[in-house]
Amino acid sequence: MHSSLYILASGVLAVALLVLLIAKAKLHPFIALLISTLLLGLANGLGPTKTVETVTDNFGSTLSVTGLVIAMGTVLGGLLLNSGGADRIADVLVGNRAAVWMPLSIGLAAVIIGLPNLFEVTFVLLVPLVFSVARKYNRNLLAVGLPMAAGLMTSHALLPPGPATVMAAQAYDASLGITILYGILVGVPVLLVGALLFPRLIARWNITGNNGALELLGDNGGAGGTGTGTAGPSGPSGSTGGGTAVAVRTGTRAPATQQPSLAACLSTVLVAPVMMIVGTLLPDALPDHGWYSPVLDAIGNPVIALLVSVLYAYWALGIRLGSNGTQLLANTKKGLTPVISLLLIIGAGGALKGMLNGIGLSDIIADNTQSWSISPILFAWLIAAIFRIALGSGTVAVAAATGIITPVLAQHPGTPVELIVLATCTGAMIFSHVSDGAFWIFKEYFGLTVPETLKTWSLLVTVQAVVGLISILIVDAVVQLF
């Protein structure tokens, strides 16, 4: 049996190796996580067989619920995009409102459209809308782009079925229904600060972005191309402006006669969250062991809730608009493709968390932090923030941080674990920089330099992360009163 100091040092070295493999060797995070986890087990004497068993068991258990939830959320998002539903939501919310409401309108549209979608997918979809609105209101490109990005980050980091919140909720055994409720409360100030206040604060720096990209929209606000440029770690392929993104949005828009109604679009997005909230809160208001108990259990289960929402979307955004089974199958496959890499990262992050438990590091952390006076919310936020800055990816940061944060929760039973979920996710928002793919997507599509991107995108998510922490602490203080 190794000493506590040896186990702690091996854990630190494993994390350092993870950072080097991702940041310097440019390995895919899944491979880097796998290598670091395997070496950590071998270094602590688990042996090859036990090490691999620990990895595979925890990889599978992590994806048992998380993988299903994220995959179905992605399918739902794909149906929303391909049916023209996302365009419908954006057009109605932004519409012809007065310029003063524009930042909040586009931020709210980004929150709703981003709920079932991956960040990069929604970003590419909404960039053409940013160009159109900027030209319509004769505004600085970033005066529109920053509220859009703020809305996406709010949705991505605080509201299930976002990958980070789902992963952290499973790690901490938190209720997704309650996480949604707290996420809405925390998300309001995070969105308002990011969409309304932040663009005004940095206006004096006069960073305009590539307003010349507006010309790519043409006279009618549309693009003539049919490209489907994709975004990667070093930016979007085939474009440094907005042309590729415009083509993506134009290519996914359904014909005007077949566009779904706003009610169909919103109900598709909201079916699962409402089911989870009802299934979480209603049992507490009713007597136990009634005939309705298994029904409410089913309604509140995230897997069932999302499956129902997907089936509803098949009808509301597919069959009802004239799509056949072949088209729905193609849209489902298209929606699932981007999530494969993400699921591998999440599974490998769960393997790392399981390895930390397997070698006894989690127990050491729990024992040594028992006497700390630091709030568990602040602790979770700081650990996730450190991993975010070191690793770049917010998803990888959450995956790595949960293994350290989980054992500390037992020492603070009074803190709602759902707030720890949000603290971890807001910490993982902070200071996106050059090792984060989203940094390059923002830079390239808005035509910024690296210093300008640091002053806009990186500072935006940092401000939102800090506001998120403050909001979570306030919500916790209120909850402790009751």
SEVEXGU-134423 format. One record per residue (C-alpha): residue number from 1; residue in three letters; x, y, z. Coordinates in Angstrom, 1 decimal, padded with zeros to 4 digits. Each point is the difference from the previous one (the first is absolute). Layout:
! SEVEXGU-134423
{NUM, ALA, {X, Y, Z}};
...
! end
This chain:
! SEVEXGU-134423
{1, MET, {000.0, 000.0, 000.0}};
{2, HIS, {001.5, 003.3, -001.1}};
{3, SER, {000.1, 003.0, 002.4}};
{4, SER, {-002.5, 002.8, -000.3}};
{5, LEU, {002.7, 002.4, -001.2}};
{6, TYR, {000.9, -002.5, -002.8}};
{7, ILE, {-003.6, -000.4, -001.1}};
{8, LEU, {-000.5, 003.8, 000.1}};
{9, ALA, {003.1, 000.7, -002.0}};
{10, SER, {-000.9, -002.7, -002.6}};
{11, GLY, {-003.4, 001.7, -000.4}};
{12, VAL, {001.6, 003.4, -000.6}};
{13, LEU, {002.5, -001.5, -002.5}};
{14, ALA, {-002.9, -001.7, -001.8}};
{15, VAL, {-001.8, 003.3, -000.4}};
{16, ALA, {003.2, 001.7, -001.1}};
{17, LEU, {000.5, -002.7, -002.6}};
{18, LEU, {-003.6, 000.5, -001.2}};
{19, VAL, {000.6, 003.7, -000.5}};
{20, LEU, {003.2, -000.6, -001.9}};
{21, LEU, {-001.5, -002.7, -002.2}};
{22, ILE, {-002.9, 002.3, -001.0}};
{23, ALA, {001.7, 003.4, -000.1}};
{24, LYS, {003.5, -000.9, -001.3}};
{25, ALA, {-000.2, -003.4, -001.7}};
{26, LYS, {-003.4, 001.0, -001.5}};
{27, LEU, {-001.5, -003.5, 000.8}};
{28, HIS, {-003.8, -000.3, -000.1}};
{29, PRO, {-001.3, 000.4, 003.6}};
{30, PHE, {-001.5, -003.5, -000.1}};
{31, ILE, {003.4, -001.5, -000.7}};
{32, ALA, {001.7, 002.3, 002.5}};
{33, LEU, {-002.5, -000.9, 002.7}};
{34, LEU, {000.4, -003.7, -000.7}};
{35, ILE, {003.8, 000.1, 000.2}};
{36, SER, {000.1, 002.1, 003.2}};
{37, THR, {-002.5, -002.3, 001.7}};
{38, LEU, {001.7, -003.2, -001.0}};
{39, LEU, {003.4, 001.2, 001.2}};
{40, LEU, {-001.5, 001.3, 003.2}};
{41, GLY, {-001.4, -003.5, 000.8}};
{42, LEU, {003.3, -001.8, -000.9}};
{43, ALA, {002.1, 002.5, 002.0}};
{44, ASN, {-002.1, -000.8, 003.1}};
{45, GLY, {000.4, -003.8, -000.3}};
{46, LEU, {-003.4, -001.0, -001.3}};
{47, GLY, {001.5, -002.2, -002.7}};
{48, PRO, {-001.0, -000.1, -003.7}};
{49, THR, {-003.2, -002.1, 000.5}};
{50, LYS, {-001.4, 002.0, 002.9}};
{51, THR, {001.0, 003.3, -001.6}};
{52, VAL, {-001.8, -000.8, -003.2}};
{53, GLU, {-003.0, -001.3, 001.9}};
{54, THR, {-000.2, 003.2, 001.9}};
{55, VAL, {000.1, 002.0, -003.2}};
{56, THR, {-002.6, -002.0, -001.9}};
{57, ASP, {-002.4, -000.3, 003.0}};
{58, ASN, {000.0, 003.7, 000.7}};
{59, PHE, {-000.1, 000.9, -003.7}};
{60, GLY, {-003.2, -002.1, -000.5}};
{61, SER, {-001.6, 001.2, 003.2}};
{62, THR, {000.6, 003.6, -000.8}};
{63, LEU, {-001.7, -000.3, -003.4}};
{64, SER, {-002.8, -002.2, 001.3}};
{65, VAL, {-002.3, 003.0, 000.5}};
{66, THR, {002.1, 002.9, -001.2}};
{67, GLY, {000.6, -001.5, -003.4}};
{68, LEU, {-003.7, -000.6, -000.6}};
{69, VAL, {-001.1, 003.4, 001.2}};
{70, ILE, {002.6, 001.9, -002.1}};
{71, ALA, {-000.6, -002.1, -003.1}};
{72, MET, {-003.7, 000.5, 000.1}};
{73, GLY, {000.4, 003.7, 000.7}};
{74, THR, {002.3, 000.2, -003.1}};
{75, VAL, {-002.6, -001.9, -002.1}};
{76, LEU, {-002.6, 002.5, 001.2}};
{77, GLY, {002.2, 002.9, -000.9}};
{78, GLY, {000.7, -001.4, -003.5}};
{79, LEU, {-003.8, -000.3, -000.7}};
{80, LEU, {-000.4, 003.6, 001.2}};
{81, LEU, {002.7, 001.2, -002.4}};
{82, ASN, {-000.9, -002.0, -003.0}};
{83, SER, {-003.7, 000.8, 000.2}};
{84, GLY, {000.6, 003.7, 000.0}};
{85, GLY, {-001.3, 000.2, 003.6}};
{86, ALA, {003.2, 001.7, 001.2}};
{87, ASP, {-000.5, 002.7, -002.7}};
{88, ARG, {-003.6, 000.4, 001.0}};
{89, ILE, {000.9, 000.6, 003.6}};
{90, ALA, {002.7, 002.5, -000.9}};
{91, ASP, {-002.2, 001.9, -002.5}};
{92, VAL, {-002.9, 000.3, 002.4}};
{93, LEU, {002.1, 001.0, 003.1}};
{94, VAL, {002.2, 002.6, -001.9}};
{95, GLY, {-002.6, 001.0, -002.6}};
{96, ASN, {-000.5, 003.8, -000.4}};
{97, ARG, {000.4, 001.0, 003.6}};
{98, ALA, {001.5, 003.3, 001.0}};
{99, ALA, {003.8, 000.1, 000.1}};
{100, VAL, {000.0, 000.3, 003.8}};
{101, TRP, {-001.4, -003.5, 000.3}};
{102, MET, {002.3, -001.5, -002.6}};
{103, PRO, {002.8, -001.3, 002.3}};
{104, LEU, {-002.4, -001.7, 002.3}};
{105, SER, {-002.1, -001.5, -002.9}};
{106, ILE, {003.0, -001.6, -001.7}};
{107, GLY, {001.4, -001.2, 003.4}};
{108, LEU, {-003.3, -001.6, 000.9}};
{109, ALA, {-000.3, -001.6, -003.5}};
{110, ALA, {003.5, -001.4, 000.5}};
{111, VAL, {-001.0, -001.5, 003.4}};
{112, ILE, {-003.0, -001.8, -001.4}};
{113, ILE, {001.6, -001.2, -003.2}};
{114, GLY, {003.1, -001.0, 001.9}};
{115, LEU, {-001.9, -002.2, 002.5}};
{116, PRO, {000.1, -003.3, -002.0}};
{117, ASN, {003.0, 000.8, -002.2}};
{118, LEU, {003.7, -000.1, 000.4}};
{119, PHE, {001.7, 003.4, 000.4}};
{120, GLU, {001.9, 000.0, -003.3}};
{121, VAL, {-003.1, -001.1, -002.1}};
{122, THR, {-002.2, 002.7, 001.4}};
{123, PHE, {002.7, 002.7, -000.4}};
{124, VAL, {000.5, -000.8, -003.7}};
{125, LEU, {-003.8, 000.1, -000.5}};
{126, LEU, {-000.4, 003.4, 001.7}};
{127, VAL, {002.9, 001.9, -001.4}};
{128, PRO, {-001.9, 000.9, -003.2}};
{129, LEU, {-002.8, 001.3, 002.2}};
{130, VAL, {002.6, 002.2, 001.7}};
{131, PHE, {001.1, 001.4, -003.3}};
{132, SER, {-003.6, 000.7, -001.1}};
{133, VAL, {-000.9, 001.7, 003.2}};
{134, ALA, {003.2, 002.1, 000.1}};
{135, ARG, {-000.8, 001.3, -003.5}};
{136, LYS, {-003.7, 000.5, 000.7}};
{137, TYR, {000.7, 002.2, 003.1}};
{138, ASN, {003.3, 001.4, -001.4}};
{139, ARG, {001.8, -001.2, 003.1}};
{140, ASN, {003.5, -001.2, 000.8}};
{141, LEU, {000.3, -003.7, -000.9}};
{142, LEU, {001.1, -000.8, 003.6}};
{143, ALA, {-002.9, 001.9, 001.5}};
{144, VAL, {-002.1, -002.8, -001.4}};
{145, GLY, {002.5, -002.9, 000.1}};
{146, LEU, {000.8, 000.4, 003.7}};
{147, PRO, {-003.7, -000.3, 001.1}};
{148, MET, {-000.3, -003.1, -002.2}};
{149, ALA, {003.1, -001.6, 001.5}};
{150, ALA, {-001.2, 001.0, 003.5}};
{151, GLY, {-003.3, -001.8, -000.5}};
{152, LEU, {001.8, -003.1, -001.4}};
{153, MET, {002.3, -000.2, 003.0}};
{154, THR, {-002.9, 000.4, 002.4}};
{155, SER, {-001.9, -002.9, -001.6}};
{156, HIS, {003.1, -002.1, -000.5}};
{157, ALA, {001.3, 000.3, 003.6}};
{158, LEU, {-003.1, 000.3, 002.2}};
{159, LEU, {-002.9, -001.9, -001.6}};
{160, PRO, {-000.4, -003.7, -000.7}};
{161, PRO, {000.2, -001.8, -002.3}};
{162, GLY, {003.3, 001.9, -000.5}};
{163, PRO, {002.9, -002.5, 000.2}};
{164, ALA, {001.7, 001.7, 003.0}};
{165, THR, {-003.0, 000.2, 002.2}};
{166, VAL, {-001.2, -003.6, -000.8}};
{167, MET, {003.5, -001.4, 000.7}};
{168, ALA, {000.4, 001.9, 003.2}};
{169, ALA, {-003.5, -000.9, 001.2}};
{170, GLN, {000.7, -003.7, -000.5}};
{171, ALA, {003.4, 000.3, 001.8}};
{172, TYR, {-001.6, 001.7, 003.0}};
{173, ASP, {-003.3, -002.0, -000.1}};
{174, ALA, {-002.0, 003.2, -000.5}};
{175, SER, {-003.5, 000.4, -001.2}};
{176, LEU, {-000.2, 001.4, -003.6}};
{177, GLY, {-003.4, 001.5, 000.8}};
{178, ILE, {001.3, 002.0, 002.9}};
{179, THR, {003.1, 000.9, -002.0}};
{180, ILE, {-002.2, 001.5, -002.7}};
{181, LEU, {-001.8, 002.1, 002.6}};
{182, TYR, {003.2, 001.3, 001.6}};
{183, GLY, {001.5, 000.4, -003.5}};
{184, ILE, {-002.8, 002.3, -001.0}};
{185, LEU, {000.5, 002.1, 003.1}};
{186, VAL, {003.7, 000.3, -000.5}};
{187, GLY, {-000.2, 000.3, -003.7}};
{188, VAL, {-002.1, 003.2, 000.1}};
{189, PRO, {002.8, 002.2, 001.4}};
{190, VAL, {002.6, -001.8, -002.0}};
{191, LEU, {-001.9, 000.7, -003.2}};
{192, LEU, {-000.8, 003.6, 000.8}};
{193, VAL, {003.5, 000.9, 000.9}};
{194, GLY, {001.5, -001.7, -003.0}};
{195, ALA, {-002.6, 001.2, -002.6}};
{196, LEU, {-000.8, 003.5, 001.3}};
{197, LEU, {002.7, 001.3, 002.3}};
{198, PHE, {003.2, -001.5, -001.3}};
{199, PRO, {-000.3, 001.3, -003.7}};
{200, ARG, {-000.5, 003.5, 001.4}};
{201, LEU, {003.0, -000.2, 002.4}};
{202, ILE, {002.4, -000.9, -002.8}};
{203, ALA, {-001.5, 002.4, -002.6}};
{204, ARG, {002.7, 002.6, 000.9}};
{205, TRP, {002.7, -002.4, -001.4}};
{206, ASN, {-001.6, 000.4, -003.5}};
{207, ILE, {000.5, -003.6, -001.0}};
{208, THR, {-002.3, -000.4, -003.0}};
{209, GLY, {000.7, -003.4, -001.5}};
{210, ASN, {000.0, -000.7, -003.7}};
{211, ASN, {-003.0, 002.1, -001.1}};
{212, GLY, {001.1, -000.6, -003.5}};
{213, ALA, {-001.4, -003.5, 000.3}};
{214, LEU, {-003.5, 001.5, -000.2}};
{215, GLU, {000.5, 000.3, -003.7}};
{216, LEU, {000.0, -003.8, -000.2}};
{217, LEU, {-003.7, 000.0, 000.9}};
{218, GLY, {-000.9, 001.6, -003.3}};
{219, ASP, {-002.9, 002.5, -000.6}};
{220, ASN, {-002.7, -002.3, 001.4}};
{221, GLY, {001.8, -001.1, 003.2}};
{222, GLY, {000.8, -003.5, -001.4}};
{223, ALA, {002.9, -001.9, -001.3}};
{224, GLY, {000.3, -001.4, -003.4}};
{225, GLY, {002.2, -002.9, 000.9}};
{226, THR, {-000.8, -003.4, 001.2}};
{227, GLY, {003.1, -000.8, 002.0}};
{228, THR, {-000.1, -001.6, 003.4}};
{229, GLY, {003.1, 001.2, 001.6}};
{230, THR, {000.9, -001.6, 003.3}};
{231, ALA, {001.8, 001.4, 003.0}};
{232, GLY, {003.0, -001.6, 001.5}};
{233, PRO, {002.6, 000.7, 002.6}};
{234, SER, {001.8, 002.5, -002.3}};
{235, GLY, {-003.1, 001.7, -001.3}};
{236, PRO, {-002.6, -000.5, -002.7}};
{237, SER, {001.1, -001.7, -003.1}};
{238, GLY, {-000.2, 001.8, -003.3}};
{239, SER, {-000.9, 003.4, 001.5}};
{240, THR, {001.4, 002.8, 002.0}};
{241, GLY, {-003.1, 002.1, -000.2}};
{242, GLY, {-003.6, -000.9, 000.0}};
{243, GLY, {-000.7, -001.5, -003.4}};
{244, THR, {000.2, -003.7, 001.0}};
{245, ALA, {-002.2, 000.6, 003.0}};
{246, VAL, {-002.6, 001.8, -002.1}};
{247, ALA, {-000.1, -002.9, -002.4}};
{248, VAL, {-000.6, -002.4, 002.9}};
{249, ARG, {-003.0, 001.9, 001.3}};
{250, THR, {-001.4, 000.5, -003.5}};
{251, GLY, {000.4, -003.7, -000.7}};
{252, THR, {-001.8, -001.1, 003.1}};
{253, ARG, {-003.0, 002.3, -000.3}};
{254, ALA, {-003.2, -001.8, -001.0}};
{255, PRO, {-002.2, 001.4, -002.8}};
{256, ALA, {-002.2, 002.8, 001.2}};
{257, THR, {-003.2, -002.1, -000.6}};
{258, GLN, {001.4, -002.8, 002.2}};
{259, GLN, {001.5, 002.0, 002.8}};
{260, PRO, {-001.3, -001.1, 003.4}};
{261, SER, {-002.0, 002.3, 002.2}};
{262, LEU, {001.7, 001.8, 003.0}};
{263, ALA, {-002.2, -002.1, 002.3}};
{264, ALA, {001.2, -003.2, -001.5}};
{265, CYS, {003.7, 001.1, 000.3}};
{266, LEU, {-000.2, 001.2, 003.6}};
{267, SER, {-002.0, -002.9, 001.2}};
{268, THR, {002.5, -002.4, -001.6}};
{269, VAL, {002.8, 001.7, 002.0}};
{270, LEU, {-001.9, 000.3, 003.2}};
{271, VAL, {-001.7, -003.5, 000.2}};
{272, ALA, {003.0, -001.7, 001.8}};
{273, PRO, {000.8, 002.8, 002.5}};
{274, VAL, {-003.6, 000.4, 001.0}};
{275, MET, {-000.4, -003.8, 000.4}};
{276, MET, {003.1, -000.2, 002.2}};
{277, ILE, {-001.1, 003.0, 002.1}};
{278, VAL, {-003.5, -001.4, 000.6}};
{279, GLY, {001.3, -003.5, 000.7}};
{280, THR, {002.4, 001.5, 002.5}};
{281, LEU, {-002.2, 002.4, 001.9}};
{282, LEU, {-003.5, -001.5, -000.1}};
{283, PRO, {000.8, -003.2, 002.1}};
{284, ASP, {000.9, 002.3, 002.9}};
{285, ALA, {-003.4, 001.6, -000.1}};
{286, LEU, {-002.0, -003.3, -000.2}};
{287, PRO, {-000.3, -002.9, 002.5}};
{288, ASP, {002.5, -002.8, -000.4}};
{289, HIS, {-000.8, -003.3, -001.7}};
{290, GLY, {-003.0, 001.1, -002.0}};
{291, TRP, {-000.9, -001.5, -003.4}};
{292, TYR, {001.7, 003.0, -001.6}};
{293, SER, {003.4, -000.6, 001.6}};
{294, PRO, {001.4, -002.2, -002.8}};
{295, VAL, {-001.5, 002.4, -002.6}};
{296, LEU, {001.8, 003.0, 001.6}};
{297, ASP, {003.2, -002.0, 000.3}};
{298, ALA, {-000.2, -000.7, -003.7}};
{299, ILE, {-000.8, 003.6, -000.9}};
{300, GLY, {003.0, 001.3, 002.1}};
{301, ASN, {002.5, -002.5, -001.4}};
{302, PRO, {002.2, 001.9, -002.5}};
{303, VAL, {000.4, -002.9, -002.3}};
{304, ILE, {-003.8, -000.5, -000.4}};
{305, ALA, {-000.6, 003.8, -000.1}};
{306, LEU, {002.4, 000.5, -002.9}};
{307, LEU, {-001.2, -003.1, -001.8}};
{308, VAL, {-003.5, 001.4, 000.1}};
{309, SER, {001.2, 003.4, -001.2}};
{310, VAL, {001.8, -001.7, -002.9}};
{311, LEU, {-003.1, -001.9, -001.0}};
{312, TYR, {-002.0, 003.1, 000.2}};
{313, ALA, {002.5, 001.8, -002.2}};
{314, TYR, {-000.2, -002.8, -002.5}};
{315, TRP, {-003.7, 000.9, -000.4}};
{316, ALA, {-000.1, 003.8, 000.6}};
{317, LEU, {003.2, 000.8, -002.0}};
{318, GLY, {000.0, -002.9, -002.4}};
{319, ILE, {-003.1, -002.0, -000.9}};
{320, ARG, {-002.4, 002.9, 000.5}};
{321, LEU, {002.1, 002.0, -002.5}};
{322, GLY, {000.0, -002.7, -002.6}};
{323, SER, {003.3, -001.8, 000.8}};
{324, ASN, {000.1, -003.8, -000.5}};
{325, GLY, {001.9, -002.6, 002.0}};
{326, THR, {003.0, 000.1, -002.3}};
{327, GLN, {000.4, 003.7, 000.6}};
{328, LEU, {-000.4, -000.3, 003.7}};
{329, LEU, {002.6, -002.8, 000.1}};
{330, ALA, {002.4, 002.1, -001.9}};
{331, ASN, {-000.5, 003.0, 002.3}};
{332, THR, {000.5, -002.3, 003.1}};
{333, LYS, {003.3, -001.3, -001.4}};
{334, LYS, {001.1, 003.5, -000.8}};
{335, GLY, {-000.8, 001.2, 003.5}};
{336, LEU, {001.9, -002.8, 001.7}};
{337, THR, {003.2, 000.3, -002.0}};
{338, PRO, {001.4, 003.1, 001.9}};
{339, VAL, {-000.6, -001.6, 003.4}};
{340, ILE, {002.2, -003.1, -000.4}};
{341, SER, {003.2, 001.8, 000.9}};
{342, LEU, {-001.6, 001.7, 003.0}};
{343, LEU, {-001.3, -003.2, 001.4}};
{344, LEU, {003.4, -001.6, -000.2}};
{345, ILE, {001.5, 002.9, 002.0}};
{346, ILE, {-002.8, -000.2, 002.6}};
{347, GLY, {000.5, -003.7, 000.4}};
{348, ALA, {003.8, 000.4, 000.3}};
{349, GLY, {-000.6, 002.7, 002.6}};
{350, GLY, {-002.2, -002.4, 002.0}};
{351, ALA, {002.8, -002.6, -000.2}};
{352, LEU, {002.5, 002.6, 001.5}};
{353, LYS, {-002.5, 000.8, 002.7}};
{354, GLY, {-000.3, -003.8, 000.7}};
{355, MET, {003.7, -000.4, 000.1}};
{356, LEU, {000.4, 002.8, 002.5}};
{357, ASN, {-002.4, -002.0, 002.2}};
{358, GLY, {001.7, -003.3, -000.7}};
{359, ILE, {003.4, 001.1, 001.1}};
{360, GLY, {-001.3, 001.7, 003.2}};
{361, LEU, {000.7, 003.6, -001.1}};
{362, SER, {-003.7, 001.1, 000.5}};
{363, ASP, {000.1, -001.2, 003.6}};
{364, ILE, {003.2, 001.9, 000.6}};
{365, ILE, {-001.5, 003.2, -001.4}};
{366, ALA, {-003.1, -000.5, 002.1}};
{367, ASP, {002.0, -000.5, 003.2}};
{368, ASN, {002.2, 002.9, -000.6}};
{369, THR, {-002.7, 002.5, -000.9}};
{370, GLN, {-002.3, -000.9, 002.9}};
{371, SER, {001.4, 002.8, 002.1}};
{372, TRP, {000.0, 002.6, -002.8}};
{373, SER, {-002.3, 002.9, 000.6}};
{374, ILE, {-000.4, 000.6, -003.8}};
{375, SER, {-003.5, -000.2, -001.4}};
{376, PRO, {-000.5, -003.2, -002.1}};
{377, ILE, {-001.5, 002.1, -002.7}};
{378, LEU, {003.1, 002.2, -000.2}};
{379, PHE, {002.2, -003.1, 000.2}};
{380, ALA, {-001.8, -001.6, -002.9}};
{381, TRP, {000.1, 003.2, -002.0}};
{382, LEU, {003.7, 000.5, 000.6}};
{383, ILE, {001.0, -003.6, -000.9}};
{384, ALA, {-002.0, 000.1, -003.2}};
{385, ALA, {001.5, 003.5, -000.9}};
{386, ILE, {003.5, -001.3, 000.5}};
{387, PHE, {-000.7, -003.0, -002.3}};
{388, ARG, {-001.6, 002.3, -002.6}};
{389, ILE, {002.9, 002.3, -000.2}};
{390, ALA, {002.5, -002.9, -000.1}};
{391, LEU, {-001.9, -002.2, -002.4}};
{392, GLY, {-001.9, 002.4, -002.2}};
{393, SER, {-003.1, -002.0, -000.5}};
{394, GLY, {-002.9, 000.6, 002.5}};
{395, THR, {-001.4, -003.5, -000.5}};
{396, VAL, {003.4, -001.6, 000.8}};
{397, ALA, {000.4, 002.4, 003.0}};
{398, VAL, {-003.3, -001.2, 001.4}};
{399, ALA, {000.9, -003.6, -000.6}};
{400, ALA, {003.3, 000.3, 001.8}};
{401, ALA, {-001.2, 002.2, 002.8}};
{402, THR, {-002.9, -002.2, 001.2}};
{403, GLY, {002.4, -002.7, 001.2}};
{404, ILE, {001.6, 002.5, 002.4}};
{405, ILE, {-003.2, 001.8, 001.0}};
{406, THR, {-002.2, -003.1, 000.7}};
{407, PRO, {001.7, -001.2, 003.2}};
{408, VAL, {-000.2, 003.5, 001.5}};
{409, LEU, {-003.8, 000.0, -000.3}};
{410, ALA, {-000.3, -002.6, 002.8}};
{411, GLN, {001.5, 002.6, 002.4}};
{412, HIS, {-002.8, 002.6, -000.8}};
{413, PRO, {-003.3, -001.9, 000.0}};
{414, GLY, {-002.0, 003.3, 000.3}};
{415, THR, {001.0, 001.4, -003.4}};
{416, PRO, {-002.4, -001.0, -002.8}};
{417, VAL, {002.0, -002.1, -002.4}};
{418, GLU, {-001.8, 001.7, -002.9}};
{419, LEU, {001.7, 003.2, 000.9}};
{420, ILE, {003.4, -001.8, 000.0}};
{421, VAL, {-000.9, -001.2, -003.5}};
{422, LEU, {-000.5, 003.7, -001.1}};
{423, ALA, {003.1, 001.1, 001.9}};
{424, THR, {002.1, -002.5, -001.9}};
{425, CYS, {-001.5, 000.9, -003.3}};
{426, THR, {000.4, 003.8, 000.5}};
{427, GLY, {003.6, -000.5, 001.1}};
{428, ALA, {000.6, -001.9, -003.2}};
{429, MET, {-001.2, 003.0, -002.0}};
{430, ILE, {002.8, 002.3, 001.1}};
{431, PHE, {002.6, 001.5, -002.4}};
{432, SER, {-000.3, -001.9, -003.2}};
{433, HIS, {003.4, 000.4, -001.7}};
{434, VAL, {002.1, -001.3, -002.9}};
{435, SER, {-000.2, -003.6, 001.0}};
{436, ASP, {-003.8, 000.0, -000.2}};
{437, GLY, {-001.7, -000.6, -003.4}};
{438, ALA, {-002.8, 002.5, 000.8}};
{439, PHE, {002.7, 002.7, 000.2}};
{440, TRP, {001.0, -000.5, -003.6}};
{441, ILE, {-003.6, -000.3, -001.2}};
{442, PHE, {-000.8, 003.4, 001.5}};
{443, LYS, {003.2, 001.5, -001.3}};
{444, GLU, {-000.4, -001.2, -003.6}};
{445, TYR, {-003.7, 000.6, -000.5}};
{446, PHE, {000.2, 003.5, 001.3}};
{447, GLY, {003.3, 000.9, -001.6}};
{448, LEU, {001.9, 000.9, 003.2}};
{449, THR, {003.7, -000.1, 000.9}};
{450, VAL, {001.1, -002.2, 002.9}};
{451, PRO, {000.3, 003.0, 002.4}};
{452, GLU, {-003.5, 001.2, -001.0}};
{453, THR, {-001.4, -003.5, 000.6}};
{454, LEU, {001.5, 000.0, 003.5}};
{455, LYS, {-001.5, 003.4, 000.7}};
{456, THR, {-003.5, -001.1, -001.2}};
{457, TRP, {-000.7, -003.7, 000.0}};
{458, SER, {002.4, -001.0, 002.8}};
{459, LEU, {-001.0, 002.9, 002.2}};
{460, LEU, {-003.7, -000.6, -000.7}};
{461, VAL, {000.0, -003.6, 001.3}};
{462, THR, {002.2, 001.0, 003.0}};
{463, VAL, {-002.5, 002.7, 001.0}};
{464, GLN, {-002.8, -002.5, -000.4}};
{465, ALA, {001.8, -002.6, 002.1}};
{466, VAL, {000.5, 002.5, 002.8}};
{467, VAL, {-003.6, 001.2, -000.1}};
{468, GLY, {-001.1, -003.6, -000.1}};
{469, LEU, {002.0, -000.7, 003.2}};
{470, ILE, {-001.4, 003.0, 001.8}};
{471, SER, {-003.6, -001.0, -001.1}};
{472, ILE, {000.5, -003.6, 001.2}};
{473, LEU, {001.2, 001.2, 003.4}};
{474, ILE, {-003.0, 002.3, 000.3}};
{475, VAL, {-002.4, -002.9, -000.9}};
{476, ASP, {001.7, -002.2, 002.5}};
{477, ALA, {-000.3, 002.6, 002.8}};
{478, VAL, {-003.8, 000.3, -000.8}};
{479, VAL, {-000.4, -003.8, 000.0}};
{480, GLN, {001.7, -000.3, 003.3}};
{481, LEU, {-002.6, 002.2, 001.6}};
{482, PHE, {-002.8, -002.5, -000.7}};
! end
